[in-house]
Amino acid sequence: MSTTVIPFSRYNEEFSSIQNQIRSTLSTITSILDNNPSDSTVESKMSHANNLLSQAKDLLKQMTIESRSIDDKDIKAECQKVVRVAKGNQANLVEDVKAVQNRVERQALLQGSVDLEAGISTGRKSAAREHLLKTNSALQSQNSTLDKARRVMAETEDVALEITEELSRNRETIESSHSRVRGVNMLTNQARRVLISMQRRETQQRMVIYGIFVAMFIAVLFLFGFI
């Protein structure tokens, strides 16, 4: 395995481990809510699940960064495929955690309304319970809106990083083309110099031949003059 892939593999293994922990924690919370809703450990377990979810998110970012820094195209494509699958799993876990969180909060509100029984009439208890549920629903709606905004920001960040990476690849291609053009120009200049040199040599050779011809002609005239 290439040394550049080792950090990515470690992040991926840790990410998978945390995902399994989250699923296990959510399963435990759901079981408690079904069998013993008044269990006081539910909130701490829910907090633990949210912390694990935050860790998984950070690991996913590290995986994304590492996958983009790999030089080998085939390995890079494979790692980016793993990242896309991991993002899908992370999105599903976010929804699962949110669903269980809503259930925990609703159960807490219902349990709190039960505690108001002493000295409160049935009508007032019902109104208080309804008010608490509406308040919880509004908070959940606001949380959902914030989560969607965070997802949009994360997706925008990913798109920006991909565009930056594409621009970087295009710049490398352009620079490579420029290098090739410079190489061709150098070869052209060398060829031009060779041609000029050959032309000079040809001229020099012609002048030598003409000189020899003139010398021979003078020698012949000189010989005929003696005769």
N, C-alpha and C positions, 0 to 999 in steps of 0.2 A: 504494500500500500504506500502511495506517495506520502511524503511527510506533510505536504500541504493539505491532505485530506484528513489527517489524524485529528486535528482540532474539531473539524466538522463532525466526524464520527462520534467523538466524545460528547459534543453538545447534543447530537441526535439521541444518543443512548440516555443521557440525563433527562432530556425532554420526554422521551417515552416513559421513563421511570416515574417522573412527576405526574404525567397524565394518568398512569395506572393508580398512583396514590390518590389523585383527585377523584377518580371514579370510585375507588374503594371508600373514600370518605363520604362521598355523596350517597353511596349505597347504605352506609351505616346511618347517616342522618335520616334517610327515608324510612329505614326500618324503625328507628326510634319514634318518628312522627306517627307511624302506623300503629305501634304497639304501646308507646309510653310518651305521649305528647308533652307531658309536664317535666320530662327529664331536663335537668339544668345544664347538661353538657352539650346540648344541641348548638347553642350560640358559639361556644368555643370551637366546636368542630367545624361550624360554618365559617368562622374566622380563619381557621386553618386551611380550609378549602380555597378561600379567596387568596390567601398568601401563596399557596401552591400555584394558583392560576397566574398570579403576578410573576412568579419565578419562571413559569413556562413561557410567558410572553417575552421575558427578557432573553431566555435561551433561544426562542424562535428568531429574535432579532439578530443574535450572534450567529445563528445558522445561516441567515440570509446574507450577512456580511461575509462570512467565510466562503459561502458558495460562489459569491461574485469575485473573490480574490484568487480562485483556482485558475491556473493557466491552461491546463489540458482541456480542450473543448469537450471531449466525450465525458470525462469525469465531471466537468462543470455542469453539463446538461443533466447528468444523472443526479447530482446533488441538488440542483434547482428543482428537479421533479420531486425529490424527497421533501424539499421545503414547501412546495405547493400542497402536497398531501398533508404535511404537518399543519399548515395554515388552516386547511379544511377541518382537521381534527380539533384544532384549537378553537375555531369558531363554534363547533358543535359543543365543546366543553363549556364555553362561555354561556351558551344558551342553557345548558343543563344546570350550571351553577346558579344562573339567574332564576331558573324555575324553582329550584330547591330553596333558594334564598327567599323568594316571594312566599313560598309555602311556610317557611320558618317564621317570617314576619307576620303573616296572616294568623298563624297559630298563636304567636305571642300576643297579638291584639285580642284574639278571641279569649285567650286565657286571662288577659287583663280585664276584659269585660266581665268575666265570671267573678273575678275578685271584687267587683263593685256591687255584688248582690246585697251585702249588708247595708240596710238603711235606705236602699234605693228602690223605687217602685219599678214594676215590670216595664211600664211605658218608658220611663227615663233610662232604664238599662238598655232597651231596644234602641232608643235614639242615640245613646252614647256609643253603642256597638256599631250602629250604622255610620255615625260620624267618624269613628276610628277607621272603619273599613274604607270609607271614601277618602280619608286622608292618606291611608296606606296606598290606595289605588293611584292617587295623584302623585305620590312620591315614586311609585313604581313607574308611572308614565314618564316622569321627569328623568329617572335613572335610565330608562330605555332610550330616551332622546339623547342623553349624554353618551350612552354607549354607542349609539349609531354615529354620533358626531366623531367619537374617538376612532371608530372603525373607518369612517370616511377619511379622517386625517392620516391614519396608518396606511390606507390604500393609496392616498395621494403621495405620501412619502415614498412608498414602494415604486409608484409610477415615476416619480422624480428621479429616484436612484437608477431605475432602468433606463430612463432617457439619458441621464448622465453617462451611464455605462455605454450606451449606444453611440453617443457623441464621441466618447473616448475611442471606441473602436473605429469610428469613421475618421477621426483625426489620425489614428495610426495608419489607416489605409491610405489617406491622402499623403502623409509623410513618406510612406513606402513608395507611392507613385512618384513623388517628387524625387526621391532618391534614385528611382529607376530612370527618370527623365535626365537627371544629372549624369548618371552613368552613360546613357545613350549619347548625351552631348559630349562627354569626355571621349567616347569612342569615335564620334564624328570628327572631333578636333584632331585626334590622333591620326585618323584616316586622311584628313585634309593635309596634315603636315607630311605624311608619307607621300601623298601624291605630289605635293610641292617639291619634296626632296627628289622624287623620281623625275619630275620635269626638269629640275636643275641638272641632274646627272645626264639626262638625255641631251640637254643643250650643250653641256660640257663635252659629251661624247661626239656630238655633231661638229663642234668647233675643232676638236682634235682631228676628226676625219677630214674636215675641210683643210686644216693646216697641213696634214700629211699629203693631201691631194695637191695643194698648191706647191709644196716642197718638191713633190715628185715631178710636177709640171715644169717647174723652174730647172730642175736637174736635167730633164729631157731636153729642154731648150738649150741648156748649157752644152750638153753633149752634141747636139746637132750643130751648134755654133762652131765647135772644134772641128767637126767633120767638114 
